[in-house]
Amino acid sequence: MMRIACDRPWLGVDLGAPHRVLSWAVHCPGLVSAQRILWREVRDADLTPDLDVAPWLAAELAARDESGSVAMLTSRDVRRHNHAVARIGGIEVEALATVGLSNAERVGRRREPDPAGWGTINMAVRIGAALDLPALVEAMTIAAQARTAAMIALGPVLSTGQATGTGTDCIALAARLDGTALPHAGLHTALGEALGRACHDAVAAGVRAWMQAPPPLAGRR
């Protein structure tokens, strides 16, 4: 199980052991081995025009002895996170998401970014099985598909059409290192079903919360 710790401005997930993590996170992106996935909440005062974000975040993590952790940035209040678990066919998948929609976009229809609203959907996913690399890539597409399905069902309608995500979404997908690696993660598999359900439910809860009570503009991330 994920061990979740929220100590604003940090939100952290301890996976219990090193996992194979695939992401495009700001810190430790790509395919890495990591035990922890972190969010760092930021505000406009943190992100000055001359700030080089990646070294700044690296220094923040080094001060916490977390240089080996995968880390994402969000302007959403990290206390507003949503956790979902799905167990199907002996495979457990967990997803933890923060959802801010002020920077929502319709895929294929880019809008001019609003400098007062950099929202994002950030999600950490733990798969209770080992996956080979093709299956890990396939699993990432399902996590993204689940996020998009939640947005289409519940998210805002923009001038460009139904929002499908935000301009700065990030997913960190973690699979176990031990055990026989599964070769597939498609929608017909137990893994694909559990993965899609957990990711959809975590994001859907966050989208509902945002749509029902969007924060003031200064906190709408």
SETORDO-771731 format. One record per residue (C-alpha): residue number from 0; x, y, z. Coordinates in steps of 0.5 Angstrom, whole numbers, always signed. Layout:
# residues N
+-----+-------+-------+-------+
!   k !  east ! north !    up !
+-----+-------+-------+-------+
! NUM !     X !     Y !     Z !
...
+-----+-------+-------+-------+
This chain:
# residues 221
+-----+-------+-------+-------+
!   k !  east ! north !    up !
+-----+-------+-------+-------+
!   0 !    +0 !    +0 !    +0 !
!   1 !    +2 !    +7 !    -1 !
!   2 !    +4 !   +11 !    +5 !
!   3 !    +1 !   +18 !    +4 !
!   4 !    +4 !   +24 !    +8 !
!   5 !    +2 !   +31 !    +7 !
!   6 !    +6 !   +37 !   +10 !
!   7 !    +4 !   +43 !    +6 !
!   8 !    +8 !   +45 !    +2 !
!   9 !   +10 !   +38 !    +1 !
!  10 !    +5 !   +32 !    -1 !
!  11 !    +9 !   +25 !    -1 !
!  12 !    +8 !   +18 !    -3 !
!  13 !   +12 !   +12 !    +0 !
!  14 !   +12 !    +6 !    -4 !
!  15 !   +15 !    +2 !    +1 !
!  16 !   +21 !    -1 !    -3 !
!  17 !   +24 !    +2 !    -9 !
!  18 !   +20 !    +1 !   -16 !
!  19 !   +21 !    +2 !   -23 !
!  20 !   +18 !    +9 !   -24 !
!  21 !   +16 !   +12 !   -31 !
!  22 !   +14 !   +20 !   -31 !
!  23 !   +16 !   +26 !   -34 !
!  24 !   +16 !   +30 !   -27 !
!  25 !   +20 !   +36 !   -26 !
!  26 !   +25 !   +32 !   -22 !
!  27 !   +28 !   +25 !   -24 !
!  28 !   +24 !   +24 !   -30 !
!  29 !   +24 !   +18 !   -35 !
!  30 !   +25 !   +11 !   -33 !
!  31 !   +28 !   +11 !   -26 !
!  32 !   +28 !    +7 !   -19 !
!  33 !   +25 !   +11 !   -14 !
!  34 !   +22 !    +9 !    -7 !
!  35 !   +18 !   +16 !    -6 !
!  36 !   +14 !   +21 !   -11 !
!  37 !   +13 !   +28 !    -8 !
!  38 !    +9 !   +34 !   -10 !
!  39 !   +12 !   +41 !    -8 !
!  40 !    +6 !   +46 !    -8 !
!  41 !    +8 !   +53 !   -11 !
!  42 !    +5 !   +60 !   -11 !
!  43 !    +7 !   +66 !   -15 !
!  44 !   +12 !   +68 !   -10 !
!  45 !   +16 !   +62 !   -11 !
!  46 !   +16 !   +62 !   -19 !
!  47 !   +19 !   +69 !   -20 !
!  48 !   +20 !   +70 !   -28 !
!  49 !   +28 !   +69 !   -27 !
!  50 !   +27 !   +63 !   -23 !
!  51 !   +30 !   +56 !   -26 !
!  52 !   +25 !   +52 !   -24 !
!  53 !   +29 !   +45 !   -24 !
!  54 !   +35 !   +47 !   -20 !
!  55 !   +31 !   +50 !   -15 !
!  56 !   +27 !   +44 !   -14 !
!  57 !   +33 !   +40 !   -14 !
!  58 !   +36 !   +44 !    -8 !
!  59 !   +29 !   +44 !    -4 !
!  60 !   +29 !   +36 !    -5 !
!  61 !   +37 !   +36 !    -3 !
!  62 !   +35 !   +40 !    +3 !
!  63 !   +30 !   +34 !    +5 !
!  64 !   +35 !   +29 !    +3 !
!  65 !   +30 !   +27 !    -2 !
!  66 !   +35 !   +28 !    -8 !
!  67 !   +33 !   +21 !   -11 !
!  68 !   +25 !   +22 !   -11 !
!  69 !   +21 !   +23 !   -17 !
!  70 !   +18 !   +30 !   -16 !
!  71 !   +12 !   +34 !   -19 !
!  72 !   +10 !   +41 !   -18 !
!  73 !    +3 !   +44 !   -17 !
!  74 !    +0 !   +50 !   -15 !
!  75 !    -6 !   +46 !   -12 !
!  76 !    -7 !   +46 !    -4 !
!  77 !    -4 !   +39 !    -3 !
!  78 !    -9 !   +38 !    +2 !
!  79 !   -14 !   +37 !    -3 !
!  80 !   -11 !   +30 !    -6 !
!  81 !   -15 !   +24 !    -8 !
!  82 !   -13 !   +17 !    -7 !
!  83 !   -17 !   +11 !   -10 !
!  84 !   -15 !    +3 !   -10 !
!  85 !   -18 !    -2 !   -15 !
!  86 !   -16 !   -10 !   -14 !
!  87 !   -18 !   -14 !   -19 !
!  88 !   -16 !   -21 !   -21 !
!  89 !   -10 !   -21 !   -15 !
!  90 !    -7 !   -14 !   -18 !
!  91 !    -8 !    -8 !   -14 !
!  92 !    -7 !    -1 !   -16 !
!  93 !    -7 !    +5 !   -13 !
!  94 !    -7 !   +12 !   -15 !
!  95 !    -6 !   +19 !   -12 !
!  96 !    -8 !   +25 !   -15 !
!  97 !    -8 !   +33 !   -14 !
!  98 !   -13 !   +36 !   -19 !
!  99 !   -13 !   +44 !   -21 !
! 100 !   -17 !   +46 !   -27 !
! 101 !   -15 !   +53 !   -28 !
! 102 !   -10 !   +51 !   -34 !
! 103 !   -15 !   +46 !   -37 !
! 104 !   -14 !   +45 !   -45 !
! 105 !   -18 !   +41 !   -50 !
! 106 !   -13 !   +36 !   -54 !
! 107 !   -11 !   +39 !   -61 !
! 108 !   -14 !   +46 !   -59 !
! 109 !    -9 !   +50 !   -55 !
! 110 !   -11 !   +56 !   -52 !
! 111 !    -7 !   +62 !   -50 !
! 112 !    -4 !   +61 !   -43 !
! 113 !    -7 !   +65 !   -37 !
! 114 !    -1 !   +67 !   -33 !
! 115 !    -6 !   +68 !   -27 !
! 116 !    -8 !   +60 !   -28 !
! 117 !    -3 !   +55 !   -28 !
! 118 !    -7 !   +49 !   -26 !
! 119 !    -5 !   +42 !   -27 !
! 120 !    -7 !   +34 !   -26 !
! 121 !    -2 !   +31 !   -22 !
! 122 !    -2 !   +23 !   -21 !
! 123 !    +2 !   +18 !   -18 !
! 124 !    +0 !   +11 !   -19 !
! 125 !    +3 !    +4 !   -16 !
! 126 !    +2 !    -2 !   -19 !
! 127 !    +2 !    -8 !   -15 !
! 128 !    +6 !   -12 !   -20 !
! 129 !   +12 !   -12 !   -24 !
! 130 !   +12 !   -10 !   -31 !
! 131 !   +17 !   -10 !   -37 !
! 132 !   +18 !    -4 !   -41 !
! 133 !   +13 !    -5 !   -46 !
! 134 !    +7 !    -6 !   -41 !
! 135 !   +10 !    +0 !   -37 !
! 136 !    +9 !    +4 !   -43 !
! 137 !    +2 !    +1 !   -45 !
! 138 !    +0 !    +2 !   -37 !
! 139 !    +2 !   +10 !   -38 !
! 140 !    -3 !   +10 !   -44 !
! 141 !    -9 !    +7 !   -40 !
! 142 !    -7 !   +12 !   -34 !
! 143 !    -8 !   +18 !   -39 !
! 144 !   -14 !   +15 !   -42 !
! 145 !   -17 !   +14 !   -35 !
! 146 !   -15 !   +22 !   -33 !
! 147 !   -18 !   +24 !   -40 !
! 148 !   -25 !   +20 !   -39 !
! 149 !   -26 !   +23 !   -32 !
! 150 !   -25 !   +30 !   -35 !
! 151 !   -29 !   +29 !   -41 !
! 152 !   -35 !   +26 !   -36 !
! 153 !   -34 !   +32 !   -31 !
! 154 !   -30 !   +37 !   -33 !
! 155 !   -31 !   +44 !   -36 !
! 156 !   -33 !   +46 !   -43 !
! 157 !   -28 !   +51 !   -46 !
! 158 !   -29 !   +56 !   -52 !
! 159 !   -25 !   +50 !   -56 !
! 160 !   -29 !   +45 !   -53 !
! 161 !   -30 !   +40 !   -48 !
! 162 !   -23 !   +40 !   -43 !
! 163 !   -19 !   +33 !   -44 !
! 164 !   -14 !   +35 !   -39 !
! 165 !    -9 !   +41 !   -37 !
! 166 !    -3 !   +44 !   -40 !
! 167 !    +2 !   +42 !   -35 !
! 168 !    -1 !   +35 !   -33 !
! 169 !    +4 !   +30 !   -30 !
! 170 !    +3 !   +22 !   -29 !
! 171 !    +9 !   +18 !   -25 !
! 172 !    +7 !   +11 !   -26 !
! 173 !   +11 !    +6 !   -21 !
! 174 !   +11 !    -2 !   -22 !
! 175 !   +15 !    -7 !   -17 !
! 176 !   +22 !    -9 !   -19 !
! 177 !   +21 !   -16 !   -16 !
! 178 !   +17 !   -22 !   -19 !
! 179 !   +15 !   -24 !   -26 !
! 180 !   +14 !   -18 !   -30 !
! 181 !    +8 !   -18 !   -34 !
! 182 !    +8 !   -17 !   -41 !
! 183 !    +2 !   -13 !   -43 !
! 184 !    -3 !    -8 !   -39 !
! 185 !    -9 !    -7 !   -44 !
! 186 !   -16 !    -6 !   -43 !
! 187 !   -18 !   -13 !   -43 !
! 188 !   -13 !   -15 !   -38 !
! 189 !   -14 !   -15 !   -30 !
! 190 !    -8 !   -10 !   -29 !
! 191 !   -11 !    -6 !   -35 !
! 192 !   -18 !    -6 !   -31 !
! 193 !   -15 !    -4 !   -24 !
! 194 !   -11 !    +1 !   -27 !
! 195 !   -16 !    +5 !   -31 !
! 196 !   -21 !    +4 !   -25 !
! 197 !   -16 !    +7 !   -20 !
! 198 !   -14 !   +13 !   -24 !
! 199 !   -21 !   +15 !   -26 !
! 200 !   -24 !   +15 !   -19 !
! 201 !   -18 !   +19 !   -16 !
! 202 !   -18 !   +24 !   -22 !
! 203 !   -26 !   +24 !   -22 !
! 204 !   -26 !   +26 !   -15 !
! 205 !   -21 !   +32 !   -16 !
! 206 !   -25 !   +34 !   -22 !
! 207 !   -32 !   +34 !   -18 !
! 208 !   -29 !   +38 !   -12 !
! 209 !   -26 !   +43 !   -17 !
! 210 !   -32 !   +44 !   -21 !
! 211 !   -37 !   +44 !   -14 !
! 212 !   -32 !   +49 !   -11 !
! 213 !   -27 !   +52 !   -15 !
! 214 !   -22 !   +56 !   -11 !
! 215 !   -21 !   +64 !   -11 !
! 216 !   -17 !   +66 !   -17 !
! 217 !   -10 !   +66 !   -13 !
! 218 !   -11 !   +59 !   -11 !
! 219 !   -14 !   +56 !   -18 !
! 220 !    -8 !   +52 !   -20 !
+-----+-------+-------+-------+
